[in-house]
Amino acid sequence: MALIYGYSPVKDAVHRMRYGTDRVSYQGRYYLNPTVRTFTELPVNGEIVPTGEKVIGLPVFDTESGMQFQKERNIVPTLLILKQSEDKFLVYSLSGGP
């Protein structure tokens, strides 16, 4: 695992043990304040697909166009979508700036 400035896997694990999953890390950035949404309530344009990654043990989902856009520009998504069950998703918002 590469070290990313300001990110510590140990610090992240301690936070999760103490406070739960109000904050998660993904691609070296923090995402906050999840909301539970059904598939039809997701704030995305297009079909979502699994990215092959997991956060807090849950699969990450995104749109194919969103993944391509992020890859081309070397950026992270502003929303992190985790599949909790068949029709329940946790949607986190990106914290902070660049």
Biopython code that builds the backbone (N, CA, C, O; Angstrom):
import numpy as np
from Bio.PDB.StructureBuilder import StructureBuilder

atoms = [
    (1, "MET", "N", (0.849, -1.174, 0.000)),
    (1, "MET", "CA", (0.000, 0.000, 0.000)),
    (1, "MET", "C", (0.892, 1.234, 0.000)),
    (1, "MET", "O", (1.801, 1.354, 0.821)),
    (2, "ALA", "N", (0.632, 2.127, -0.903)),
    (2, "ALA", "CA", (1.394, 3.370, -0.977)),
    (2, "ALA", "C", (0.939, 4.317, 0.123)),
    (2, "ALA", "O", (-0.241, 4.362, 0.472)),
    (3, "LEU", "N", (1.875, 5.063, 0.656)),
    (3, "LEU", "CA", (1.524, 6.069, 1.652)),
    (3, "LEU", "C", (1.106, 7.344, 0.945)),
    (3, "LEU", "O", (1.780, 7.803, 0.022)),
    (4, "ILE", "N", (0.017, 7.901, 1.370)),
    (4, "ILE", "CA", (-0.504, 9.130, 0.791)),
    (4, "ILE", "C", (-0.472, 10.187, 1.871)),
    (4, "ILE", "O", (-0.905, 9.937, 2.996)),
    (5, "TYR", "N", (0.037, 11.371, 1.544)),
    (5, "TYR", "CA", (0.170, 12.446, 2.518)),
    (5, "TYR", "C", (-1.144, 12.702, 3.241)),
    (5, "TYR", "O", (-2.181, 12.890, 2.605)),
    (6, "GLY", "N", (-1.104, 12.709, 4.562)),
    (6, "GLY", "CA", (-2.286, 13.003, 5.362)),
    (6, "GLY", "C", (-3.196, 11.809, 5.600)),
    (6, "GLY", "O", (-4.174, 11.923, 6.339)),
    (7, "TYR", "N", (-2.899, 10.676, 4.995)),
    (7, "TYR", "CA", (-3.747, 9.495, 5.154)),
    (7, "TYR", "C", (-2.976, 8.432, 5.900)),
    (7, "TYR", "O", (-1.819, 8.157, 5.583)),
    (8, "SER", "N", (-3.609, 7.835, 6.885)),
    (8, "SER", "CA", (-2.997, 6.753, 7.638)),
    (8, "SER", "C", (-4.013, 5.630, 7.800)),
    (8, "SER", "O", (-5.077, 5.847, 8.380)),
    (9, "PRO", "N", (-3.709, 4.434, 7.301)),
    (9, "PRO", "CA", (-4.636, 3.317, 7.473)),
    (9, "PRO", "C", (-4.916, 3.017, 8.945)),
    (9, "PRO", "O", (-6.034, 2.649, 9.303)),
    (10, "VAL", "N", (-3.907, 3.174, 9.794)),
    (10, "VAL", "CA", (-4.082, 2.918, 11.227)),
    (10, "VAL", "C", (-5.021, 3.954, 11.832)),
    (10, "VAL", "O", (-5.944, 3.612, 12.571)),
    (11, "LYS", "N", (-4.777, 5.223, 11.512)),
    (11, "LYS", "CA", (-5.639, 6.295, 12.019)),
    (11, "LYS", "C", (-7.081, 6.090, 11.548)),
    (11, "LYS", "O", (-8.022, 6.316, 12.309)),
    (12, "ASP", "N", (-7.250, 5.670, 10.318)),
    (12, "ASP", "CA", (-8.575, 5.421, 9.766)),
    (12, "ASP", "C", (-9.267, 4.276, 10.509)),
    (12, "ASP", "O", (-10.454, 4.369, 10.820)),
    (13, "ALA", "N", (-8.538, 3.208, 10.792)),
    (13, "ALA", "CA", (-9.115, 2.063, 11.511)),
    (13, "ALA", "C", (-9.519, 2.442, 12.932)),
    (13, "ALA", "O", (-10.570, 2.017, 13.412)),
    (14, "VAL", "N", (-8.693, 3.238, 13.607)),
    (14, "VAL", "CA", (-9.015, 3.690, 14.964)),
    (14, "VAL", "C", (-10.267, 4.561, 14.942)),
    (14, "VAL", "O", (-11.142, 4.407, 15.794)),
    (15, "HIS", "N", (-10.362, 5.462, 13.987)),
    (15, "HIS", "CA", (-11.551, 6.314, 13.868)),
    (15, "HIS", "C", (-12.802, 5.460, 13.668)),
    (15, "HIS", "O", (-13.833, 5.712, 14.292)),
    (16, "ARG", "N", (-12.714, 4.462, 12.810)),
    (16, "ARG", "CA", (-13.863, 3.607, 12.519)),
    (16, "ARG", "C", (-14.286, 2.818, 13.759)),
    (16, "ARG", "O", (-15.480, 2.648, 14.004)),
    (17, "MET", "N", (-13.304, 2.328, 14.554)),
    (17, "MET", "CA", (-13.633, 1.592, 15.776)),
    (17, "MET", "C", (-14.324, 2.494, 16.795)),
    (17, "MET", "O", (-15.251, 2.066, 17.483)),
    (18, "ARG", "N", (-13.874, 3.732, 16.889)),
    (18, "ARG", "CA", (-14.427, 4.645, 17.895)),
    (18, "ARG", "C", (-15.747, 5.287, 17.466)),
    (18, "ARG", "O", (-16.682, 5.381, 18.261)),
    (19, "TYR", "N", (-15.820, 5.722, 16.221)),
    (19, "TYR", "CA", (-16.975, 6.508, 15.774)),
    (19, "TYR", "C", (-17.880, 5.802, 14.768)),
    (19, "TYR", "O", (-18.937, 6.332, 14.427)),
    (20, "GLY", "N", (-17.499, 4.638, 14.290)),
    (20, "GLY", "CA", (-18.318, 3.949, 13.295)),
    (20, "GLY", "C", (-17.918, 4.338, 11.883)),
    (20, "GLY", "O", (-16.762, 4.672, 11.625)),
    (21, "THR", "N", (-18.869, 4.292, 10.982)),
    (21, "THR", "CA", (-18.559, 4.514, 9.565)),
    (21, "THR", "C", (-19.080, 5.853, 9.060)),
    (21, "THR", "O", (-19.480, 5.970, 7.902)),
    (22, "ASP", "N", (-19.076, 6.877, 9.937)),
    (22, "ASP", "CA", (-19.472, 8.218, 9.495)),
    (22, "ASP", "C", (-18.443, 8.815, 8.551)),
    (22, "ASP", "O", (-18.747, 9.734, 7.790)),
    (23, "ARG", "N", (-17.219, 8.288, 8.602)),
    (23, "ARG", "CA", (-16.136, 8.739, 7.725)),
    (23, "ARG", "C", (-15.397, 7.503, 7.231)),
    (23, "ARG", "O", (-15.022, 6.635, 8.020)),
    (24, "VAL", "N", (-15.193, 7.429, 5.926)),
    (24, "VAL", "CA", (-14.427, 6.328, 5.347)),
    (24, "VAL", "C", (-13.368, 6.909, 4.419)),
    (24, "VAL", "O", (-13.479, 8.051, 3.972)),
    (25, "SER", "N", (-12.355, 6.125, 4.138)),
    (25, "SER", "CA", (-11.327, 6.580, 3.205)),
    (25, "SER", "C", (-11.396, 5.746, 1.928)),
    (25, "SER", "O", (-11.684, 4.549, 1.949)),
    (26, "TYR", "N", (-11.121, 6.428, 0.816)),
    (26, "TYR", "CA", (-11.138, 5.789, -0.496)),
    (26, "TYR", "C", (-10.188, 6.564, -1.384)),
    (26, "TYR", "O", (-10.299, 7.783, -1.510)),
    (27, "GLN", "N", (-9.257, 5.861, -1.998)),
    (27, "GLN", "CA", (-8.259, 6.463, -2.879)),
    (27, "GLN", "C", (-7.535, 7.618, -2.186)),
    (27, "GLN", "O", (-7.250, 8.646, -2.801)),
    (28, "GLY", "N", (-7.241, 7.434, -0.893)),
    (28, "GLY", "CA", (-6.465, 8.425, -0.152)),
    (28, "GLY", "C", (-7.236, 9.657, 0.278)),
    (28, "GLY", "O", (-6.634, 10.613, 0.767)),
    (29, "ARG", "N", (-8.543, 9.662, 0.110)),
    (29, "ARG", "CA", (-9.371, 10.810, 0.507)),
    (29, "ARG", "C", (-10.442, 10.344, 1.480)),
    (29, "ARG", "O", (-10.794, 9.166, 1.528)),
    (30, "TYR", "N", (-10.948, 11.292, 2.251)),
    (30, "TYR", "CA", (-12.011, 10.978, 3.197)),
    (30, "TYR", "C", (-13.376, 11.342, 2.622)),
    (30, "TYR", "O", (-13.542, 12.358, 1.947)),
    (31, "TYR", "N", (-14.334, 10.488, 2.909)),
    (31, "TYR", "CA", (-15.728, 10.691, 2.524)),
    (31, "TYR", "C", (-16.562, 10.648, 3.795)),
    (31, "TYR", "O", (-16.341, 9.805, 4.665)),
    (32, "LEU", "N", (-17.536, 11.574, 3.898)),
    (32, "LEU", "CA", (-18.274, 11.769, 5.142)),
    (32, "LEU", "C", (-19.779, 11.581, 4.996)),
    (32, "LEU", "O", (-20.330, 11.570, 3.895)),
    (33, "ASN", "N", (-20.419, 11.434, 6.155)),
    (33, "ASN", "CA", (-21.874, 11.528, 6.336)),
    (33, "ASN", "C", (-22.691, 10.736, 5.320)),
    (33, "ASN", "O", (-23.318, 11.319, 4.435)),
    (34, "PRO", "N", (-22.686, 9.422, 5.443)),
    (34, "PRO", "CA", (-23.433, 8.621, 4.477)),
    (34, "PRO", "C", (-24.944, 8.790, 4.609)),
    (34, "PRO", "O", (-25.474, 8.988, 5.703)),
    (35, "THR", "N", (-25.609, 8.707, 3.484)),
    (35, "THR", "CA", (-27.067, 8.627, 3.462)),
    (35, "THR", "C", (-27.436, 7.297, 2.824)),
    (35, "THR", "O", (-26.741, 6.814, 1.930)),
    (36, "VAL", "N", (-28.521, 6.716, 3.283)),
    (36, "VAL", "CA", (-28.990, 5.452, 2.718)),
    (36, "VAL", "C", (-29.967, 5.779, 1.595)),
    (36, "VAL", "O", (-30.922, 6.532, 1.782)),
    (37, "ARG", "N", (-29.711, 5.203, 0.436)),
    (37, "ARG", "CA", (-30.561, 5.435, -0.740)),
    (37, "ARG", "C", (-30.921, 4.104, -1.378)),
    (37, "ARG", "O", (-30.169, 3.132, -1.298)),
    (38, "THR", "N", (-32.083, 4.080, -2.011)),
    (38, "THR", "CA", (-32.431, 2.926, -2.836)),
    (38, "THR", "C", (-31.842, 3.165, -4.227)),
    (38, "THR", "O", (-31.366, 4.258, -4.533)),
    (39, "PHE", "N", (-31.881, 2.141, -5.050)),
    (39, "PHE", "CA", (-31.327, 2.267, -6.395)),
    (39, "PHE", "C", (-31.947, 3.442, -7.147)),
    (39, "PHE", "O", (-31.230, 4.207, -7.791)),
    (40, "THR", "N", (-33.258, 3.593, -7.074)),
    (40, "THR", "CA", (-33.932, 4.663, -7.816)),
    (40, "THR", "C", (-33.644, 6.048, -7.249)),
    (40, "THR", "O", (-33.855, 7.047, -7.936)),
    (41, "GLU", "N", (-33.167, 6.128, -6.012)),
    (41, "GLU", "CA", (-32.855, 7.415, -5.387)),
    (41, "GLU", "C", (-31.406, 7.855, -5.590)),
    (41, "GLU", "O", (-31.031, 8.951, -5.173)),
    (42, "LEU", "N", (-30.597, 7.021, -6.220)),
    (42, "LEU", "CA", (-29.180, 7.363, -6.382)),
    (42, "LEU", "C", (-29.013, 8.611, -7.243)),
    (42, "LEU", "O", (-29.668, 8.750, -8.276)),
    (43, "PRO", "N", (-28.127, 9.524, -6.813)),
    (43, "PRO", "CA", (-27.917, 10.777, -7.551)),
    (43, "PRO", "C", (-26.901, 10.633, -8.683)),
    (43, "PRO", "O", (-25.877, 11.315, -8.696)),
    (44, "VAL", "N", (-27.190, 9.749, -9.625)),
    (44, "VAL", "CA", (-26.267, 9.520, -10.741)),
    (44, "VAL", "C", (-27.036, 9.519, -12.054)),
    (44, "VAL", "O", (-28.242, 9.272, -12.092)),
    (45, "ASN", "N", (-26.312, 9.799, -13.120)),
    (45, "ASN", "CA", (-26.859, 9.702, -14.474)),
    (45, "ASN", "C", (-26.224, 8.493, -15.130)),
    (45, "ASN", "O", (-25.008, 8.455, -15.319)),
    (46, "GLY", "N", (-27.016, 7.527, -15.471)),
    (46, "GLY", "CA", (-26.485, 6.333, -16.107)),
    (46, "GLY", "C", (-26.522, 5.141, -15.175)),
    (46, "GLY", "O", (-26.852, 5.255, -13.995)),
    (47, "GLU", "N", (-26.176, 4.002, -15.732)),
    (47, "GLU", "CA", (-26.188, 2.748, -14.989)),
    (47, "GLU", "C", (-24.944, 2.641, -14.118)),
    (47, "GLU", "O", (-23.842, 2.965, -14.561)),
    (48, "ILE", "N", (-25.120, 2.186, -12.877)),
    (48, "ILE", "CA", (-23.955, 1.993, -12.020)),
    (48, "ILE", "C", (-23.483, 0.550, -12.123)),
    (48, "ILE", "O", (-24.270, -0.378, -12.308)),
    (49, "VAL", "N", (-22.175, 0.398, -11.997)),
    (49, "VAL", "CA", (-21.543, -0.913, -12.083)),
    (49, "VAL", "C", (-20.517, -1.027, -10.963)),
    (49, "VAL", "O", (-20.007, -0.011, -10.491)),
    (50, "PRO", "N", (-20.205, -2.256, -10.526)),
    (50, "PRO", "CA", (-19.173, -2.411, -9.503)),
    (50, "PRO", "C", (-17.802, -2.058, -10.069)),
    (50, "PRO", "O", (-17.494, -2.370, -11.219)),
    (51, "THR", "N", (-16.981, -1.399, -9.244)),
    (51, "THR", "CA", (-15.632, -1.022, -9.678)),
    (51, "THR", "C", (-14.617, -2.125, -9.411)),
    (51, "THR", "O", (-13.507, -2.088, -9.942)),
    (52, "GLY", "N", (-14.990, -3.112, -8.587)),
    (52, "GLY", "CA", (-14.061, -4.168, -8.201)),
    (52, "GLY", "C", (-13.345, -3.858, -6.897)),
    (52, "GLY", "O", (-12.549, -4.666, -6.418)),
    (53, "GLU", "N", (-13.621, -2.700, -6.321)),
    (53, "GLU", "CA", (-12.997, -2.306, -5.057)),
    (53, "GLU", "C", (-14.005, -2.443, -3.927)),
    (53, "GLU", "O", (-15.213, -2.504, -4.155)),
    (54, "LYS", "N", (-13.481, -2.492, -2.693)),
    (54, "LYS", "CA", (-14.339, -2.532, -1.515)),
    (54, "LYS", "C", (-13.866, -1.496, -0.511)),
    (54, "LYS", "O", (-12.672, -1.223, -0.388)),
    (55, "VAL", "N", (-14.822, -0.929, 0.199)),
    (55, "VAL", "CA", (-14.557, 0.000, 1.300)),
    (55, "VAL", "C", (-15.416, -0.479, 2.463)),
    (55, "VAL", "O", (-16.601, -0.762, 2.282)),
    (56, "ILE", "N", (-14.844, -0.572, 3.628)),
    (56, "ILE", "CA", (-15.487, -1.127, 4.829)),
    (56, "ILE", "C", (-16.209, -2.439, 4.519)),
    (56, "ILE", "O", (-17.268, -2.726, 5.078)),
    (57, "GLY", "N", (-15.624, -3.221, 3.628)),
    (57, "GLY", "CA", (-16.171, -4.520, 3.280)),
    (57, "GLY", "C", (-17.324, -4.501, 2.297)),
    (57, "GLY", "O", (-17.876, -5.554, 1.979)),
    (58, "LEU", "N", (-17.703, -3.324, 1.808)),
    (58, "LEU", "CA", (-18.821, -3.196, 0.872)),
    (58, "LEU", "C", (-18.310, -2.844, -0.522)),
    (58, "LEU", "O", (-17.366, -2.064, -0.651)),
    (59, "PRO", "N", (-18.919, -3.405, -1.570)),
    (59, "PRO", "CA", (-18.470, -3.103, -2.929)),
    (59, "PRO", "C", (-18.759, -1.654, -3.331)),
    (59, "PRO", "O", (-19.811, -1.096, -3.019)),
    (60, "VAL", "N", (-17.787, -1.069, -4.034)),
    (60, "VAL", "CA", (-17.895, 0.298, -4.545)),
    (60, "VAL", "C", (-18.563, 0.248, -5.919)),
    (60, "VAL", "O", (-18.250, -0.613, -6.741)),
    (61, "PHE", "N", (-19.485, 1.178, -6.155)),
    (61, "PHE", "CA", (-20.175, 1.285, -7.441)),
    (61, "PHE", "C", (-19.971, 2.682, -8.014)),
    (61, "PHE", "O", (-19.813, 3.654, -7.276)),
    (62, "ASP", "N", (-19.977, 2.765, -9.336)),
    (62, "ASP", "CA", (-19.877, 4.048, -10.037)),
    (62, "ASP", "C", (-20.428, 3.841, -11.445)),
    (62, "ASP", "O", (-20.709, 2.713, -11.851)),
    (63, "THR", "N", (-20.578, 4.923, -12.175)),
    (63, "THR", "CA", (-20.977, 4.789, -13.576)),
    (63, "THR", "C", (-19.721, 4.551, -14.407)),
    (63, "THR", "O", (-18.630, 4.970, -14.022)),
    (64, "GLU", "N", (-19.871, 3.886, -15.531)),
    (64, "GLU", "CA", (-18.717, 3.656, -16.402)),
    (64, "GLU", "C", (-18.148, 4.974, -16.898)),
    (64, "GLU", "O", (-16.931, 5.140, -16.973)),
    (65, "SER", "N", (-19.033, 5.924, -17.241)),
    (65, "SER", "CA", (-18.545, 7.223, -17.719)),
    (65, "SER", "C", (-17.828, 7.977, -16.599)),
    (65, "SER", "O", (-16.841, 8.669, -16.850)),
    (66, "GLY", "N", (-18.316, 7.847, -15.374)),
    (66, "GLY", "CA", (-17.658, 8.491, -14.237)),
    (66, "GLY", "C", (-16.271, 7.923, -13.993)),
    (66, "GLY", "O", (-15.325, 8.667, -13.736)),
    (67, "MET", "N", (-16.150, 6.601, -14.073)),
    (67, "MET", "CA", (-14.840, 5.969, -13.873)),
    (67, "MET", "C", (-13.859, 6.406, -14.954)),
    (67, "MET", "O", (-12.697, 6.685, -14.660)),
    (68, "GLN", "N", (-14.318, 6.469, -16.201)),
    (68, "GLN", "CA", (-13.450, 6.891, -17.303)),
    (68, "GLN", "C", (-13.014, 8.341, -17.124)),
    (68, "GLN", "O", (-11.840, 8.660, -17.310)),
    (69, "PHE", "N", (-13.943, 9.218, -16.765)),
    (69, "PHE", "CA", (-13.657, 10.636, -16.535)),
    (69, "PHE", "C", (-12.606, 10.799, -15.439)),
    (69, "PHE", "O", (-11.663, 11.574, -15.594)),
    (70, "GLN", "N", (-12.764, 10.075, -14.341)),
    (70, "GLN", "CA", (-11.816, 10.158, -13.225)),
    (70, "GLN", "C", (-10.436, 9.644, -13.630)),
    (70, "GLN", "O", (-9.416, 10.226, -13.262)),
    (71, "LYS", "N", (-10.413, 8.555, -14.386)),
    (71, "LYS", "CA", (-9.141, 7.976, -14.823)),
    (71, "LYS", "C", (-8.392, 8.929, -15.749)),
    (71, "LYS", "O", (-7.185, 9.116, -15.599)),
    (72, "GLU", "N", (-9.096, 9.533, -16.704)),
    (72, "GLU", "CA", (-8.466, 10.445, -17.662)),
    (72, "GLU", "C", (-7.886, 11.681, -16.984)),
    (72, "GLU", "O", (-6.879, 12.220, -17.442)),
    (73, "ARG", "N", (-8.502, 12.130, -15.909)),
    (73, "ARG", "CA", (-8.083, 13.368, -15.241)),
    (73, "ARG", "C", (-7.345, 13.136, -13.927)),
    (73, "ARG", "O", (-6.942, 14.085, -13.254)),
    (74, "ASN", "N", (-7.170, 11.857, -13.566)),
    (74, "ASN", "CA", (-6.494, 11.492, -12.322)),
    (74, "ASN", "C", (-7.140, 12.181, -11.117)),
    (74, "ASN", "O", (-6.460, 12.803, -10.302)),
    (75, "ILE", "N", (-8.465, 12.056, -11.022)),
    (75, "ILE", "CA", (-9.211, 12.647, -9.915)),
    (75, "ILE", "C", (-10.026, 11.559, -9.217)),
    (75, "ILE", "O", (-10.150, 10.441, -9.716)),
    (76, "VAL", "N", (-10.576, 11.904, -8.061)),
    (76, "VAL", "CA", (-11.424, 10.974, -7.313)),
    (76, "VAL", "C", (-12.881, 11.391, -7.475)),
    (76, "VAL", "O", (-13.158, 12.543, -7.811)),
    (77, "PRO", "N", (-13.813, 10.475, -7.241)),
    (77, "PRO", "CA", (-15.225, 10.843, -7.355)),
    (77, "PRO", "C", (-15.660, 11.765, -6.214)),
    (77, "PRO", "O", (-15.099, 11.708, -5.120)),
    (78, "THR", "N", (-16.651, 12.606, -6.468)),
    (78, "THR", "CA", (-17.179, 13.464, -5.404)),
    (78, "THR", "C", (-18.171, 12.703, -4.539)),
    (78, "THR", "O", (-18.411, 13.078, -3.392)),
    (79, "LEU", "N", (-18.750, 11.638, -5.081)),
    (79, "LEU", "CA", (-19.630, 10.766, -4.307)),
    (79, "LEU", "C", (-19.060, 9.358, -4.306)),
    (79, "LEU", "O", (-18.564, 8.873, -5.323)),
    (80, "LEU", "N", (-19.136, 8.718, -3.165)),
    (80, "LEU", "CA", (-18.714, 7.326, -3.026)),
    (80, "LEU", "C", (-19.969, 6.506, -2.766)),
    (80, "LEU", "O", (-20.676, 6.733, -1.785)),
    (81, "ILE", "N", (-20.240, 5.553, -3.649)),
    (81, "ILE", "CA", (-21.450, 4.740, -3.545)),
    (81, "ILE", "C", (-21.055, 3.317, -3.171)),
    (81, "ILE", "O", (-20.317, 2.652, -3.899)),
    (82, "LEU", "N", (-21.557, 2.858, -2.023)),
    (82, "LEU", "CA", (-21.284, 1.512, -1.536)),
    (82, "LEU", "C", (-22.589, 0.726, -1.500)),
    (82, "LEU", "O", (-23.606, 1.215, -1.009)),
    (83, "LYS", "N", (-22.551, -0.488, -2.020)),
    (83, "LYS", "CA", (-23.762, -1.322, -2.024)),
    (83, "LYS", "C", (-23.866, -2.050, -0.695)),
    (83, "LYS", "O", (-23.007, -2.860, -0.345)),
    (84, "GLN", "N", (-24.939, -1.746, 0.044)),
    (84, "GLN", "CA", (-25.144, -2.321, 1.368)),
    (84, "GLN", "C", (-25.966, -3.614, 1.294)),
    (84, "GLN", "O", (-25.686, -4.570, 2.018)),
    (85, "SER", "N", (-26.963, -3.644, 0.433)),
    (85, "SER", "CA", (-27.782, -4.838, 0.210)),
    (85, "SER", "C", (-28.383, -4.732, -1.194)),
    (85, "SER", "O", (-28.019, -3.843, -1.965)),
    (86, "GLU", "N", (-29.291, -5.630, -1.515)),
    (86, "GLU", "CA", (-29.812, -5.675, -2.886)),
    (86, "GLU", "C", (-30.322, -4.330, -3.395)),
    (86, "GLU", "O", (-30.050, -3.967, -4.540)),
    (87, "ASP", "N", (-31.052, -3.584, -2.572)),
    (87, "ASP", "CA", (-31.565, -2.287, -3.026)),
    (87, "ASP", "C", (-31.249, -1.161, -2.041)),
    (87, "ASP", "O", (-31.987, -0.179, -1.959)),
    (88, "LYS", "N", (-30.156, -1.304, -1.295)),
    (88, "LYS", "CA", (-29.737, -0.237, -0.379)),
    (88, "LYS", "C", (-28.284, 0.122, -0.660)),
    (88, "LYS", "O", (-27.415, -0.744, -0.768)),
    (89, "PHE", "N", (-28.051, 1.420, -0.774)),
    (89, "PHE", "CA", (-26.714, 1.926, -1.037)),
    (89, "PHE", "C", (-26.379, 2.999, -0.013)),
    (89, "PHE", "O", (-27.248, 3.771, 0.392)),
    (90, "LEU", "N", (-25.118, 3.045, 0.406)),
    (90, "LEU", "CA", (-24.623, 4.143, 1.232)),
    (90, "LEU", "C", (-23.952, 5.127, 0.293)),
    (90, "LEU", "O", (-23.090, 4.744, -0.498)),
    (91, "VAL", "N", (-24.338, 6.391, 0.373)),
    (91, "VAL", "CA", (-23.755, 7.425, -0.479)),
    (91, "VAL", "C", (-23.022, 8.415, 0.409)),
    (91, "VAL", "O", (-23.634, 9.094, 1.234)),
    (92, "TYR", "N", (-21.699, 8.495, 0.237)),
    (92, "TYR", "CA", (-20.831, 9.398, 0.992)),
    (92, "TYR", "C", (-20.428, 10.573, 0.109)),
    (92, "TYR", "O", (-20.347, 10.441, -1.112)),
    (93, "SER", "N", (-20.175, 11.723, 0.733)),
    (93, "SER", "CA", (-19.690, 12.914, 0.020)),
    (93, "SER", "C", (-18.212, 13.122, 0.307)),
    (93, "SER", "O", (-17.746, 12.885, 1.422)),
    (94, "LEU", "N", (-17.486, 13.564, -0.699)),
    (94, "LEU", "CA", (-16.066, 13.857, -0.562)),
    (94, "LEU", "C", (-15.858, 14.988, 0.430)),
    (94, "LEU", "O", (-16.600, 15.970, 0.432)),
    (95, "SER", "N", (-14.842, 14.845, 1.275)),
    (95, "SER", "CA", (-14.527, 15.856, 2.275)),
    (95, "SER", "C", (-13.405, 16.759, 1.785)),
    (95, "SER", "O", (-12.413, 16.278, 1.238)),
    (96, "GLY", "N", (-13.555, 18.061, 1.976)),
    (96, "GLY", "CA", (-12.471, 19.003, 1.720)),
    (96, "GLY", "C", (-12.177, 19.276, 0.264)),
    (96, "GLY", "O", (-12.951, 18.935, -0.630)),
    (97, "GLY", "N", (-11.021, 19.907, 0.050)),
    (97, "GLY", "CA", (-10.590, 20.301, -1.284)),
    (97, "GLY", "C", (-9.531, 19.383, -1.834)),
    (97, "GLY", "O", (-9.450, 18.218, -1.444)),
    (98, "PRO", "N", (-8.709, 19.897, -2.746)),
    (98, "PRO", "CA", (-7.722, 19.053, -3.431)),
    (98, "PRO", "C", (-6.698, 18.414, -2.546)),
    (98, "PRO", "O", (-5.830, 17.688, -3.030)),
]
sb = StructureBuilder()
sb.init_structure("model")
sb.init_model(0)
sb.init_chain("A")
sb.init_seg("    ")
for serial, (resi, resn, name, xyz) in enumerate(atoms, 1):
    if name == "N":
        sb.init_residue(resn, " ", resi, " ")
    sb.init_atom(name, np.array(xyz, "f"), 0.0, 1.0, " ", f" {name:<3s}", serial, name[0])
structure = sb.get_structure()
